[in-house]
Amino acid sequence: MSVKRDEIIEYLNEYLKVKDFQDYCHNGLQIEGKEDVSKVITGVTMSMALIGEAIKEKAEMIIVHHGIFLRDIPSPLQLGGLYKARIKEILHNDINFAGYHLPLDAHPVIGNNISLCKLFGMKKCRPFDVGFVGELDEAVDLAEFVKIVNDRLQTGSLVLPYGKNRVKKIAVISGGSSVDFKQAFDRGADVFIGGDIREEVVRKIEEIRFNFINAGHYNTEKLGIQNLGKLIEKRFKIKAEFIDIPCDV
C-alpha cells in the first residue's frame, strides 16, 4: 500500500499548524522525491547515517526534527560540503525529505515538550514558549527527580543545583533552551529542564538560586518525531520506522 506524498505533507502541515510559527527553517517538505510513499523513516537530525538507513530500507520519505536550517547554509545560491553530499544522496535515490522544528516542539498532543511532561508524571501543564510548565503530584527531592529524568530518558543529565532542595513545579523546553531560564524562574518553577547549557548562563542561574537540568538536546527531542511516525502509521496505514542515532549532547 502507498500514499501520495502531498497527502501526507498536507496533513502534517495542518496537524502541526506550521503556518502559526515564525521559524528559521522551512517546516514541511524540503526536498521532493517520489510521488508515492509506502515507507517513512523518521529521525531527530539530518545526517548521512540516517539517509543511509533510509536507502537501505528502501524508504520513499525521511522526516526529521532538525532538517535543512537556512542559517547554516552560507547562501541559498551556494550548496557545497556536507550539505551537497547529503542532498546528492537524497536526490540520487529520489527520496522525499521533510522537517518539522518548532511546530513539533510545541504541539500539545504529540510534541517533544508535552511528551516530556507526560514522561515525568507532570500534571496541570500550561504552555510556556514552545514548552510547558506543570506540576508533580507532590514535591520530591531534586536528586530524586534528576534520577527520574535520567532513568526515563536513559541519559546522564548535567545538573545546576542552585535552587530549592525539593521540587514540584517544573518548566520544560526541549533542545537549546537554557537562555530561557529567567522566564522559567519568573513563572514560579522550582526547576527548569532543557537540552543544552551555555556558559554565559551558569553564573546567572547560580545567582538567582535556581535549578537547571540539562538532559541533552538529542535526548529531549526524540519523543516528538517518534510520535509523528506513529501518527503516520495510524492515519495512512503505511510503515514508519524511527532510526535512533544516539548523541550525548
Secondary structure, DSSP 8 states (H G I E B T S, - for coil): --EEHHHHHHHHHHHTTGGG---SB--EEEE---SEESEEEEEEE--HHHHHHHHHTT-SEEEEEE--BGGGSSBTTB--HHHHHHHHHHHHTT-EEEE--HHHHH-TTTSHHHHHHHHTT-EEEEEETTEEEEEEEEEEEHHHHHHHHHHHHTS--EEEE-S-SEEEEEEE--SS-GGGHHHHHHTT-SEEEES---HHHHHHHHHTT-EEEE--TTGGGSHHHHHHHHHHHHHH--EEEE-------
